[in-house]
Amino acid sequence: MNVVVAHRLMTGAACLLLVLLLLRAILTVDPYFDSFAYHLPFAARLAGLCPETCYRMGNYLEAAYDGFPKLFHGMQGMVWKFTGLAQAVDILNVGALGLFCLFLHRWFRVPAAWTFCALLAVPLIQIHATSTYIDLPVNLAAAAAILALMVLVRAPETFGWPKLIGLVACLVFAGNCKPQMLGVTGPVAALFGIIAVVLLASGHRLGPFVPGRLGSWIGLSCFLLLAAAGVGVKLVDNAIAHGNPFYPFQIAMLGLFLDGPIDALGTPEDSLAETWRPFPPPLRWLISVLDVGAYGYREVPWTFDQGYCETSLAWKDCWRPTSASFRMGGYFVPYVLSLVAFLGWRLASIPGRYRRTLVATFVGSTLLAAFLPRSHELRYYLFWVIILVALCLIVVFDQPDGRTRMGAKASGLLGTVVVAMLASVLLMTQARYVTPIGRNVDLLIATLGVRERVAAIPDGAVVCVDPGWQPFTFLFAPVFHPGRSYTVLDGYIGPCRAVVPPPTQVRESS
């Protein structure tokens, strides 16, 4: 593909996709399980829109609320409170995607349109770009922190306060939004500290820290301590409140037992098919990345969590006997293999020291992703594929000698791959995840017949909503019904004056 043609295609596609995604984020809501089970309830409670006297989740999710870091949920709550629209919280994911594109442009000279299109060619990223789920923004932040380490190693003397603060901000953000990310931010933060100390000790200037000066060592020590405190603040809070820094997770290993309602090291039935249980976790991750048997189960090629259904409106119909592809795949293996091959080809033409840094970044990210708990569920650790995409763009646009002109052959080849894979994903999904046509919250309430049942609830009552309504029991909360005042319980979890019986009709599946 010609370089000029590639640029024009990327720019045009990026502009169109950005408009579509913004419209979809504002106008529609993704009716999938976690969105209404806990993401929106967390956001509403944090923003004061729906406190515990408005809606109480089940004991499992209340424990999660107590123990999970919730920074991004707080941001979602602010957007909901400011706009008055629950579905508008999805715009934060689009914004995070845009910020990462700007990061690659500022730090590595990669055109934002290329990054935008290349990332959206990954099915799970395309899906989560307008989702209430928080996997995408936290993994974008983690990927940015890992790529920032690459810059630190390559040119430590230019790594000033803006870059230092940016790296730590990404780690603090990711570590305080989702508990699984502590398994990523912890090692990356530790590696950052080791690299910083080694560089300064070996006589290299590290941005504002000059080797041989006591003040620099004191300043670096304080900065690293503040970074560690920022990343691990929720661990300290949980240790004080629950005697378990990893609460609500239960951890039993090497003679250590930390109590909690959720088994952190186990793999529950709703996470993995029996086919893959005999395999070690790293091999499961590889099988998942390679999409082994990944297209013989779901009603559409890809879903929010790689379960059977793309929506929870027909939740009972979604409980199918699990096949090998259950919760597996989502990166689109032709795209992954094309990117890996392209990266290997480009690395051969890059100077040795820079090449070693790029290889170390890719290999280190791969090992980290493969060994994390439940790594086969690829949406949890999207940072790996984000880094793969970013490295392919970096080896084209960010020449180590400072030249901004890229090789025509490399850019044309990468442009062809990105356009072909993006078009393939859009065709295979019928563009359902970028089309701004679907239900908003009000229409969802009407579709499920919630308003008619709410009319029978007396003000001041405590009402138990039958579990048959899950994950949509939250839609009965008075935050969605202005002028009403009562308390909703998610199931029969306490004494209640009124009961909403299970739904009598099968929900629509679209």
N, C-alpha and C positions, 0 to 999 in steps of 0.2 A: 504494500500500500504506500502511495506517495505521502511524503511528510506533510505537505500542505493539506492534502485531502484528509489525512488522519487528524490533524489539528481541527479542521473545520467540522469533521464528524463528531469528534469528542466535545467540542464546544457546543454544537447544536444539540447533541443528545443530552449533555449535562444540563443545559438551560431548560429543555423540555422536561426532563426527569425531575429537576428541582421544583418546577412549578407544580407538576403532578403530585409529587410527594408532599409539598406544603399544603395543597388543597386536600389531599387525603388525610393528612394529620389533623387538620382543623375540622373537616366536615364529617369524618367517619370515626368509628371506634372499633377496635379489633375485639370481637366477642370471643376471646379465647380464655382458657381457664384461669391462669394466674392473674390476668388483668383485673378481674372482678373478685377473685378469691382473696388477694391480699395487696396487689400493687395500688389500686385505687383506694381501698380502705385505709392503707397506711398513709397515703398522701392526704386523704381527707382528714384523718385524725391529727396529723402533724400540723395541718393548716388551721385547725380549729373548726373546720366545716362540719365534721361529724365525730364528736368525741365518743367515749365509751358509752355514755348515756344515750347516744343516738344509734350506735351499732356495735355489737360485740361479736368478735369472731370466735371460732371454736378454740379449745384449749391449746391445740397444736400451733395455730397461727398467732394466738395471743402470746405464747412463749416466743415465737419467732419475732413478734413485734418488740418484745422486751429485749431480745438479745441481738437482733440483726442491726448492723450499721444502716442508717437510713438517710444519708445526705441527699441522694438523688430523689428519694421519695419526698423529702422536704421541698425540693425544687419543683417537683410535680404539683405538690399541694399549693405552692405559691402561684404557679401558672393557672391552676384551676380557680383559685380564689380571685385572681386578677381578671380572668376572662369570663368567669361564671360558667365555663364549659368544661365538663369532665374530660371529654375527648381531646380537648386542646393540649393536654399534657404531652401528647405524642409529638408535638412540634419540637420538644427538647431533643429527641433522638435525631431529627433532621438537622437541628442546630449543631449537635455533637459531630455529626458526619461532616458538616461544613467546616467546623473548627479544625478537624483533623486534616482536611484538604488544605486549609490555610497554613497549618503547621508544616506539612511537607513542602509547600511552596516557599515558606519563609526559611526553613532550615536546609532544604535540599534542592531548591529551585525547580521542583516538579510542578507543572501547570495544574491548577486546581481542577480543571475540567477532566484531565486524564485520571487523577486520583478518584474523583467522584464516580466516573463511569467504571473504572477498574474495580472499585469496591462493590458497586451495585451489581456487578456480574456474578458475585458470590450470592447464591440464593438466600442463605440465612441472613446475610447483611441486608439484602433487598427487603426481605420480610420484616426484619426488626427495625428498619429505618422509620417506619410509621407505626410502631407498636408501643404499647404501654409497658412492655417488658424492658428491663434495664440492662440487659446483657450487652447491647451494642455500645452505649456510651462509656461504660466502665472498661470494656476491652479496648476501645479506641484510646482511652487515657493510658492504659497499661502498655499498649503498643507504642504510644508516643514516648513514654518513659524509657522503654527498652531502646528505641531508636536514638533517643537523646544520649544514652550511654555510649552509643557508637560514635557520636560526635565528640563526646568528652574524651574518649580514647584517642581519636584521630587528631584533635587539636585542642588540648587542655588549656593552652594559654589564652584562647579566644572564648573560653567558656565562662563568661562573666555572670554578674548577678541575675540579669533577666533569664538566662538559660538555666542557671542553678535553681532559681525559684520556680521556673516553668517545669523542670523535671520533678522537683519535690511536690509541686502542686498536683501534677498528674498522679503521682503515687498516693498522695493523701486523698485525693478525690476517689480513685479506684478502691482504695482500702476502706473507705468509709461509706461505701454505697452497697456493697454486696459481699457477704461473708466468704464466698468461694474465692474472691479476688485476693484475700489475704495470703492464699497460697502462691499468688503471683507477686504481689507487691512486697511481701516479706523478703523473698530471695533477691528480688531486683534491688530493693533498698539496701540490703546487706552487701550486694555486689557493688553498688554505688559507693558505699562507705569504704570498701576495700580498695577500689580503684582510686578513689580520692586520696586515701592515705598513702598508697604505694606511689602514686604520681608525685605527691609533695615530698615524700621521703627520698625519692630518687632524683630530686633536684629539678623537677618540672614545675613550672608555674601553673597553678590551677585557678584561672580567672583572677579574682581579687586576692587569692592566697599565694604568697611569695615564699619559696623554700628558704629555710635558714632563719626565718623570723619567728620568734616565740609568739608574737601577736597573731600571726597567720595560723599557727597550730591551735591556739586557743579559739580563734574565730571559727576554724573548720570544725573543731570538736563541738562547739556550741551549735553550729549549723546542723551537724549530723545528729546531735541529740534532739534538736527541735524536729528534724525530719522524722526520726524514729518515733517521737511522741505523737506527731501528727498522724502517722500511719497506724500506730497501735493504740490510739486513744480508746477505741471501743473495747479492746481487749482488757485494758485496765479497768474500765467501767464495769464490764461483766465480772471480772475477778472480784471486785469490791461488792457488787450487788448479788452475785450468785455463787461466788466461790469457784467459778469456772470461767476462765478468760474466753473460752470458745462457746459459751452458752448461746443457744439452746442445744448445741451438739454434745452428744455423749462420746467420749473418747476412752478406749480401753486398749492400751498397748504397752509393752515393755514394763509391766508392773505398775503403770500409771492408770488411774481411773478418775475421770472427770464426768460427773453425772449431768444428764440432760435428756430431754424427751426425744431427741433426734439422733439416730446412729450415724455418726459422721463417716465412718470407715466402711460401712456396709453398702451393698448395692441392692436396693429394694426391687420388688417385682415390677413396679411401674417405671423402672429405669432401663432394664436390659432383658432381652429375650434369652431363653434357656440356651440357645445355640452358642452364645458367646461366653457363657459363664465359666467354662473350663479354661479360657484363655486369660493370661495375665493382662492387667490394665493397659500397659503400653501397646501390646499387640491389638487389643480392642480398639484403641485410639487409631492405630494405623489402618485397621480394617474399616473403621468408620470414615476416615479421611479418603480411603480408596473406594468408598461407596459400594462395598461388596454386597451384592444382593439388595441394594438400597431402593430399588424401584418396583418391587413386587408386592407392596402392601398398602401404601397410602392411597386415598381416593384422589389425591393430587400429588405431583412429584415431591413437593416440599411443603412442610407446615411449620408453625411457630416453634414447636419442640420436637418435630419429626415423629409425632404420633400419627394416628390414623386420620383424624379429621382436621380440617382447616378452621373449624369453628366449634364452639361449645353449645351452639343452639340445638344440636341433636346429640347431646352428651351421652345418653344411654346407647345410642346407635354407634358410638365411637369405641365401645369396649369390644373390640374384635380379638380373637385369639392372636397372640403376638407372633409375628414372623421374625425372621432374622434381621429385617430392616427396621424393626421397632426402635425408635430413638437413635438411629444410626444415620450417618451421612449428613449432607447439607452444604458441602463446599463445591459440589459439581466436579467430579473427578477429571473430566477432560480439561477443565480449566486449571485445576491444581497441577496436573502432570505437565501441561503446557508451560505454566509459570516456572515450575522447577527446572524443566529443560532449558527454558530461556535464561534463567538465572545462572545455571551452570555454564551455558555458552558465553554469556557476557563476562563472567568472572575470569574466564581464561585470558581476557584482554586487558585486565586491570592490574596495575602495579602491585607487587607482592604484599607490602604492609597494609595497604588499603584492602586488598583482597582478603587477607587474613582476618581483618576486622569484620568484614561482611560475612565471611564464612562462620566466624565465631558467633555472630549475632543470630544467624539462621540456625546453626546447630544447637546453640544454647536454648533458643526459644522452642525448638522442636523437642528437646529433652525435657524441658520444663512442662510443656503442654502434655506430653505423652504420659508423664508420671503423676499428674494431678488426679485427685479423686474424681471418679465418674467422667474421666476425660473423653470417653466415647460419645458423650452428649456434647456435640461440638459447639452448640450455642453458648455453653458456659465459658469456653476459652477461645473466643473468636480472635484473640490477639494473635494467634499463630498465623492464620490465613491473612490477617491484616498486615502483619510484618512481611509475609511472603509477597503480597501485592506491592507493598511499599518498597521492598528491596529491588524488585524488578523495575520499578519506576526510577529508583535512585540510580541504579547502574546505567540507566540511559541518560538521565538529565543532569546528574550531579557528578561531573568529571573531577577526579582528584587533583588535576592541575589547575583547576579554576576556570576552565573554558566552559562557556554556556552552550556552545554549539554541540548538538548531539549527532551521533552517527545516523545517517539516513536509513541505513539498512536495519539497524536495531530498532529505531523508533517506528519504522514502517511495519516491521514484524510484530512488535508488541501491540501496536495499534490494531493490526489485523486480528490478533488473538483476542484482545479486549472486545472489539466490536462484534466479532463472531460469537463469543461466549455470552455477551450481554444479550444479543439478539436471540440466542438459543434459549436462555433462561426465560426471557419475556414470552417467547412462543410456547415453551413447555408449560408455563403457568397461565397462559392466555392473558398476561399482564395484570393478573388479579391483584397483585400486591403493589402496583403503582397506580391503579385506576381509582380516582376519587369518587367512586360510586359505591354506596353501601349505607348501612344503618348508622345513625348517630344515637346518642344515649336515649333521647326521647322516643325515637322510632323503635329502638330495642325494647323499651318498656312497653310500648304499645303492642309490639309483636308477641311478647310473652304474656300479655294480659295482666300485667302487674297492677296497673292503676285501678282496675275494677276490684281487685282483692284488697288493695290498700284502703279503699273507700269503706270497707267493712270493719276496719281497725279503729277502735275508739281512741281518742286523744288521751294521753297519759298512760296508756296500757304498755305492758311488756309483752311482746309478741314473739312466739317461736315460729320461725319459718322452716318448714319441713326440709330435710336434707335433699329431697328430690329436686329442689330448686337450685342446688349448687351447680355452678359457681355463681349464680345470679341472685343469691339471697341478699346481697348488698343493695340491689336495686329496690328493695322494699324499704330501705332506710329513709327517714324523713328528709335527708339532704336532697333527695330527688323529688320530693313532693312538698313544695313550699306551702307554708301555712299549717302544716301538720306537726304534731309533737307527740312522739311515742318512742319506745326503745325496741330495737329489733335484735333478736338473738339468732345466730347462725346455727339452727338446729335446736334440739331439745337439751340445751346445756344449762338450764336453770329454770326456776319457777316462772311461769308465764300466764298472763290473764287471757290471752288470745292465741290462736294457732292458725297459721296459713297452711292448709293441707297440700299434699303433693300435687303437681300439675296433672291435669286429667287428659290433656291432649299432647300428642307428640310434637315437639318443637320442629320448626322449619329447619332445614339443613343448609340454607343459604341466606 
